[in-house]
Amino acid sequence: MVFNPSNPTKSLPTPEYTPINTPSSSPIQTTFDIPLIIGITGSAGLVGTDLVHLALRQGHTVLAMDIVSPEDNENVKLPKDLEDYAKSRYTYKQISSLDYEGYKAACKSARCNALVHLAMIPNGADVDGRFGIGRPQYEVHNSNVAMSCNTLSIAAELGINRVVLASSVNAVGMLFSHRPTFDYLPIDEKHPCRPEDAYSMSKYFCELQSDSYVRRYPSLRVASLRFHGVVRESNVSRKSLDELAGSWKDLWGWVSSAAVSRACLLGLTSSTKYFPEGTHETFFIVAPTICQQTSTLNLLNEHYPEISKENRLRKSIRGNEGLFDCGKAKRMLGWEEYGFWYEE
C-alpha cells in the first residue's frame, strides 16, 4: 500500500450504490443490485489484472476480455487465493474491443451490467521514440476511437448504465506534445485540452463521445478517468519513484496500479447523489506528489519559468507536491491516492 503519512492503515470503503429511477423512455436499465457483473476490456494489462482481482475480492462477477491467448499470458490466470473462492465468478474471453459483434455477444451472454474499458493502442516510434512498441498514428487514432465508441454503443444497446473509460492526462496535451502549455497549475478538469498526437487525441475524443452518449441516453453514467504514469504497486517507494523520474512534459506525475483499480470500481459504484445518472465526468487520477524526491518549484522554474513569472500558480507548492488537482475525484467518487512528501 502507498504510504499515508497521517494514517498508514487507512483505506477507502466503496460507497453504497444508490440508483435513481429514470424516464422509462430510456433504453438504459434503471436499477441493478450489487454485486455487479463487470465486463473489463484490456483485462490482461497491468491495470486490468489488478482491477479483475480487486473486483472479485469485493464480491463482483467479472467478464475479462483481452486479445491475448490464455495459454500465452499468466495474467489471465487467477492467483491461488482467488482460484479457491472466485473461480465461479470469473470468465475470460479472448476478444478484441474492435470486434463489435463479438464484444457485444460476450457482454450479453455474461449479462454484464457495468463496463470498464481499458484496452488501447499506444503511440508507435513515429511519435514516441522511447519505446517503439505502439502503432502508426493513423492506426492508433482509428483503433482507440473505435474501441471507446464500441463500448458506449454496446452499453446503450444492452442497457448497461455504468461505464468507466480509461482516458489519460494526455487528453490535455502533455507527454507527446512539442511543448505543453499550461494556463494554470495545479491543473484540474476545467483546463483546456490541446492534444497534438494520435494517442492524446483519441483519449480526448473518447471524452467527447461520452458527452454525446449521455445526452442520448439519460440513464447512462460515464466516468472518464485520466490516469497518469501507472506504477506497479510493488514498485511504489521513494527510491523507485525517484529513479523513474517522470517527464517535464507531463509534470512528473504518477499513480499506483492499486489506486487506479479503486478508481475504476468507484466510477461504477459511487453514489448517484454525488455522480448523477445522465452525466459524463472526467477525473484526474494522479498521486499527490511528483516522482522525483526533490522540490517541485525548482523543477517548474527550470522547465516552465513562465508559470511563476506570470502568476499561473493557483496555490503554494511545498516539497515535491504534485501539480494535478484531484479534488473532483475525491468529492464525487470518494477516491484519493497517497504519496510521499519530500522533506527539505
Salt bridges, closest charged atoms under 4 A:
GLU74 OE2 - LYS77 NZ 3.33
ASP81 OD2 - ARG57 NH2 2.83
GLU83 OE2 - LYS87 NZ 3.49
ASP84 OD1 - LYS80 NZ 3.69
GLU101 OE1 - LYS104 NZ 3.62
ASP128 OD1 - ARG130 NE 2.80
GLU139 OE2 - ARG135 NH1 2.64
GLU157 OE2 - LYS104 NZ 2.70
ASP183 OD2 - ARG194 NH2 3.00
ASP188 OD2 - ARG314 NH1 3.55
GLU207 OE1 - ARG226 NH2 2.85
ASP211 OD1 - HIS280 ND1 2.72
GLU243 OE2 - LYS239 NZ 2.58
ASP250 OD2 - HIS228 NE2 3.99
GLU277 OE2 - ARG162 NH2 3.04
GLU281 OE1 - LYS328 NZ 2.62
GLU302 OE2 - HIS303 NE2 3.76
GLU306 OE2 - ARG179 NH2 3.22
GLU310 OE1 - ARG312 NH2 2.34
GLU321 OE2 - LYS315 NZ 2.50
GLU336 OE2 - LYS10 NZ 3.81
GLU336 OE1 - LYS330 NZ 3.58
